[in-house]
Amino acid sequence: MVFGLVALAAAGALLLGDAFPGLFPVRVHDFLGAFPLAIIALVYLISHLYKSPTRGELIKAVLLALAFLFWAASLVLSNSPLATLFGDLAIGLFVLDIFFVIFGWPTKLLE
């Protein structure tokens, strides 16, 4: 719960920086965007581990957490060639996750 609240506070700081552009140095914006994404991904995984998930639920949680972590990495490494790759991986994982939510997860994968 504490880390979830920290993630929310960081997201709030990000929006506050948008409302008042001079409030934070320019490079801080990327960190403020990445930090809540990374923290909430870890909180999401940890919360699933406490629920004694099935294999399928754990795979789904890892997939979504990885998408958030790649998104965070793309923000932190915005000046690196890896940023584009990490951003694309995040997009692919988010799209895959929603595709499976809409059309169903492969049952063999989740058994």
C-alpha positions as CSV (number, residue, x, y, z in Angstrom):
1,M,0.0,0.0,0.0
2,V,2.8,2.4,0.9
3,F,4.6,1.9,-2.4
4,G,1.3,2.3,-4.3
5,L,0.8,5.6,-2.5
6,V,4.3,6.6,-3.4
7,A,3.5,5.9,-7.1
8,L,0.4,8.0,-6.9
9,A,2.3,10.9,-5.3
10,A,5.0,10.7,-8.0
11,A,2.3,10.7,-10.7
12,G,0.7,13.7,-9.0
13,A,4.1,15.5,-9.0
14,L,4.4,14.8,-12.7
15,L,1.0,16.5,-13.3
16,L,2.0,19.3,-11.0
17,G,5.1,19.8,-13.1
18,D,2.9,20.0,-16.2
19,A,0.7,22.6,-14.6
20,F,3.7,24.7,-13.5
21,P,6.5,24.1,-16.1
22,G,9.3,25.9,-14.3
23,L,8.7,23.9,-11.1
24,F,11.2,21.1,-11.9
25,P,14.3,20.9,-14.0
26,V,13.6,19.6,-17.5
27,R,15.4,16.2,-17.0
28,V,13.3,15.6,-13.8
29,H,10.2,15.2,-15.9
30,D,11.5,11.9,-17.5
31,F,12.3,10.5,-14.0
32,L,8.9,11.6,-12.6
33,G,7.2,9.8,-15.5
34,A,9.3,6.7,-15.2
35,F,9.3,6.3,-11.4
36,P,5.6,5.7,-10.8
37,L,5.4,3.3,-13.8
38,A,8.3,1.2,-12.4
39,I,7.0,1.3,-8.8
40,I,3.4,0.4,-9.7
41,A,4.7,-2.5,-11.9
42,L,6.6,-3.9,-8.9
43,V,3.6,-3.3,-6.6
44,Y,1.3,-5.1,-9.1
45,L,3.7,-8.1,-9.2
46,I,4.1,-8.3,-5.5
47,S,0.4,-8.0,-4.9
48,H,-0.2,-11.0,-7.2
49,L,2.4,-13.1,-5.4
50,Y,0.5,-12.6,-2.1
51,K,-2.7,-13.9,-3.7
52,S,-1.2,-17.3,-4.5
53,P,-1.9,-16.9,-8.3
54,T,-2.4,-19.7,-10.8
55,R,0.3,-20.0,-13.4
56,G,-1.9,-18.1,-15.8
57,E,-2.5,-15.2,-13.5
58,L,1.2,-14.9,-12.8
59,I,2.0,-14.9,-16.5
60,K,-0.6,-12.2,-17.1
61,A,0.8,-10.1,-14.2
62,V,4.4,-10.5,-15.4
63,L,3.4,-9.5,-19.0
64,L,1.7,-6.3,-17.8
65,A,4.5,-5.5,-15.3
66,L,7.1,-5.9,-18.1
67,A,5.1,-3.5,-20.3
68,F,5.2,-0.9,-17.6
69,L,8.9,-1.5,-16.9
70,F,9.9,-1.2,-20.5
71,W,7.8,2.0,-20.7
72,A,9.6,3.4,-17.7
73,A,13.0,2.4,-19.1
74,S,12.2,4.2,-22.4
75,L,11.6,7.4,-20.5
76,V,14.7,7.2,-18.4
77,L,16.9,6.3,-21.4
78,S,15.3,8.9,-23.7
79,N,18.6,9.9,-25.1
80,S,19.7,6.3,-25.8
81,P,19.0,4.2,-28.9
82,L,17.5,1.7,-26.5
83,A,14.7,4.0,-25.7
84,T,13.0,3.4,-28.9
85,L,13.4,-0.4,-28.5
86,F,12.1,-0.3,-25.0
87,G,9.1,1.9,-26.0
88,D,8.3,-0.5,-28.8
89,L,8.5,-3.5,-26.5
90,A,6.1,-1.8,-24.1
91,I,3.6,-1.0,-26.9
92,G,3.8,-4.6,-28.1
93,L,3.3,-6.0,-24.6
94,F,0.3,-3.7,-23.9
95,V,-1.3,-4.6,-27.2
96,L,-0.7,-8.3,-26.7
97,D,-2.2,-8.1,-23.2
98,I,-5.3,-6.3,-24.4
99,F,-5.6,-8.6,-27.4
100,F,-5.7,-11.6,-25.0
101,V,-8.2,-9.9,-22.7
102,I,-10.5,-9.3,-25.6
103,F,-10.1,-12.6,-27.5
104,G,-9.0,-14.9,-24.7
105,W,-5.7,-16.2,-23.4
106,P,-4.2,-19.3,-24.9
107,T,-5.4,-22.1,-22.6
108,K,-2.2,-24.2,-23.1
109,L,-0.1,-21.3,-21.9
110,L,-2.1,-20.8,-18.8
111,E,-2.4,-24.4,-17.7
